[in-house]
Amino acid sequence: MYSMTICENLMIILLVSTSQHLHSPMYFFLGHLALSDIILVTIIVPKMLDVIIRGGSTIPYEECFTQCFFYGGSVCAECSLLTAMSYDRYLAICRPLRYISIMSVKLRYTLIISSWMFGFMLALITIVLICGLDFCGPNVINHFFCEFAPLLELSCSDTTVLNIEMIVICFPIVALPFLFIIITYIYICITILKIPSTSGRQKAFSTCSSHLVVVSFFYGSMLIIYMVPYRGHSLTANKFISLLYIVLTPLLNPIIYSLRNKEIQSSALKYFKAHAKN
């Protein structure tokens, strides 16, 4: 699954970078979403496989916090990228005549740069807060990676304030973007229902259905993990839900986006045919 995830997402990045038909804003955001998925699975899955094979493993203090930083940064960036993609779909369907003028190259790069910078800035704040804790007790993380909540369980310090701070930090990166996506899709659905022809409604909905499925998988898992108190669900459930957005979502994203997308399919066929001739 890890190998398939890397290959699929690399293929998306390659096609978006090389195909002239995939230079629209939607595919530009999709390429960066694929990059965030590669970072996410690469920072977690190899170590997780080591833990599974050995029945447990050790990780140095610095490596643990490095993993936590890149994990947090890639997840936060993915939240922002999915939000940017929903805004792109909103403009394309609800404001088609102004789409090109609003979604300019400058705005695209502004959204992308701010997504990555905002994501890793929040991750850095998280790491700084965790580094201020004392770890003098047990050193066994009951998880398959250095995740925030299990790390707090190992601390000897009072983590009440830190838990509250983390919920406050997660609110603008998880809850607010999810609310924004819901509002944009309400407007999108209203606009689609106003389209007189059945074929027009189907075409408009097909451009959004893939993104809606991905958002449902990803944000559903994130909201349960980070907006529900950690002790509100079992550790086994926490691990299972983590697997959904760390392993399953990056694996399915390229499949979901390309399954009904004729532009990606035709670009992939042209790419393979061109390299088969060479």
Disulfide bonds with the S-S distance in Angstrom:
Cys64-Cys146 2.12
Cys136-Cys156 2.10
